[in-house]
Amino acid sequence: MILSYYDNGKNGDTVLFIHGTASANDVWEKQYKILKPNYRTIGIDLRGHGKSINPGGICTTDVHMNDLKETLEHIGI
């Protein structure tokens, strides 16, 4: 599943942000601003959080890992 994500679109070194339980990628907005001049910043909303959909069912660590892998491949990382 492709997750919702923020990407500032800059070239160069990338910093990836993944939030914790009951949160979303917007928790990192201050860090995005601080790092923007020098880094590509990407923040991902995990399944059922932020703008990512919640298809229901049990969400295991393996499900999260597969979502992250698919999303990062989609982004080109």
C-alpha positions in Angstrom: 0.0 0.0 0.0 1.4 3.4 -0.9 1.2 5.6 2.2 0.6 9.3 2.4 3.9 11.2 2.7 5.5 14.7 2.8 8.5 15.2 0.5 10.2 18.6 0.2 11.6 17.5 -3.2 15.2 18.7 -2.6 18.2 16.8 -4.0 21.0 15.5 -1.9 21.1 13.6 1.4 17.7 12.4 2.6 16.3 12.4 6.2 13.4 10.0 6.6 10.9 10.7 9.4 8.5 8.0 10.7 6.1 8.9 13.5 5.2 6.8 16.5 1.8 5.5 17.7 -1.2 7.8 17.6 0.7 10.5 15.6 1.3 11.6 12.0 4.1 13.1 9.9 3.0 16.6 10.7 4.6 16.2 14.1 7.9 16.8 12.3 7.1 20.2 10.8 9.7 22.1 12.8 12.4 19.6 11.8 11.4 19.9 8.2 11.9 23.7 8.2 15.2 23.4 10.0 16.6 20.8 7.6 15.0 22.1 4.4 18.0 24.3 3.3 20.4 21.3 3.2 18.5 18.1 3.1 15.7 16.3 1.3 13.1 15.5 4.1 10.5 12.9 3.8 7.8 12.1 6.4 5.5 9.1 6.1 2.0 8.7 7.6 1.8 5.0 8.7 -1.3 3.0 7.8 -4.4 4.5 9.5 -2.6 7.6 10.6 -2.6 11.2 9.2 -3.7 11.1 5.6 -3.0 7.4 5.0 -6.1 5.2 4.8 -7.0 2.5 7.2 -8.2 -0.5 5.3 -9.0 -2.3 8.5 -7.9 -5.7 9.8 -4.9 -6.5 11.9 -1.8 -4.4 11.3 1.4 -6.2 12.2 5.0 -5.1 12.1 5.4 -7.0 8.8 2.4 -5.1 7.3 4.0 -1.8 8.3 7.3 -2.8 6.9 5.7 -3.9 3.6 3.9 -0.5 3.4 7.1 1.4 4.1 9.0 -0.6 1.5 6.4 -0.1 -1.2 6.1 3.6 -0.4 9.9 4.2 -0.4 10.2 2.4 -3.8 7.4 4.6 -5.1 9.2 7.7 -4.0 12.5 6.4 -5.5 14.5 5.6 -2.4 
